[in-house]
Amino acid sequence: MLPHYFMYSANGTWPFAESFSVTAVEVFFVLSGFVLGPQMMLCATNRNWATLKTFWVRRWMRTIPSYLVALFCISVIFKQIESSDFIRYATYAENLFRQHNVNDY
């Protein structure tokens, strides 16, 4: 979060912030794959679909509500709550077919 803050608040005077942000996100996705992948594969190979379903429901309940709260707060702050961009972001359809957003969040 901090590199994103420095990238936008310092008006480009922190040129390494964007590179650091991109690298950190990539490392996060790789680590997530190493942590979550074996759990999902174990459920799939054992054909334990109830456990896999529970895994996904718990995962979504940890991420989706906080995403929607953050989206709502940002939309209120920037007066975008009634925009079509808000609806597309809330339904995960922002870039489904092409990039539609008028204002990037």
N, C-alpha and C positions, 0 to 999 in steps of 0.2 A: 504494500500500500504506500509506503513512504516514497519509493522512486516515482510512482505516479504523481504523488503530491508535489515533489520537487520538479518534476517534468513540467507540470502546468503552472505552478505558482512562481517559479523562478524565471519564467518567460524564456526558456531555452538556454539559460546560463549553466545548466547542469547537463551537458551533452551525454554523459555516460548513463543517465537515469533511464533512458529508453532501452538501451542495450541491456542494462542490468535487469529491467522489468521483463523483457522478452526471455532472457536466459532463466530467470527465476521461475517464470511460468512453465517453461519447457522442463526444467528440473522437477517441478511439482508434479507435472503430468506423468513423467517417467516414474517417479517414486510412487505415485498413486497406482500406477499399473503394477508395480512390484508388490504393493501391499494388497490391493483389491483383487488382482487377477487370480492368484492362487485360491482365494476364498471362493470366487465364482466358479472356477474350474473344478474345485472339489465338490461343490454342490451339483454341478452338471454331470461329472463323471459318475457320481454316486446316485444320480437321478433323484436327488433330494429336492424336488421342486418346491415343497413347502418352505424349506429353509432358504432357498434362493429367493422366493417371493418375499419372505420376511426381510432378507438382506436388502432387497431393492426398496421395499416400503420404508424401512428405517433410514436408508440412505437418502431417499427423496424427502422424508420428513425432517431431516437435518439440513437439507440444502434449499429446498423450494420455498418454505415460509420465510427464511431470512432473505432470500433473493427478492421475493415479492414485497417484503417490508422495505428493503433498501430501494427498490424500484419506485415504490409509492412515495417514499420520502424525497428522493431526488426529483421525481416528477412534480411534487408539490413545490419544492424549492425553486425549480426552474419554470413553474407554471405550464407544465406539459401534461397535467393530469387528464385532460380531456382530449388529448391529441391521438391521432391514429397510431403514432409511434408507440405510445404507452400501451395501447391494446395489443399491438404486434409483439412488443417485448413481453408483456404479461402472458401471452399465449404461446410464446416461443416460436413465433412465425415471422420474426423480423427479417431474416435473410432466407426464407424458405425457398423462394423462386428467384428473387433478385433483391438487391439492396434498395429498400423503400424509404429509409429514414430521412426525414427532413433535417432534424437536429440529432446529432449523435450524442448519446448519453455518456 
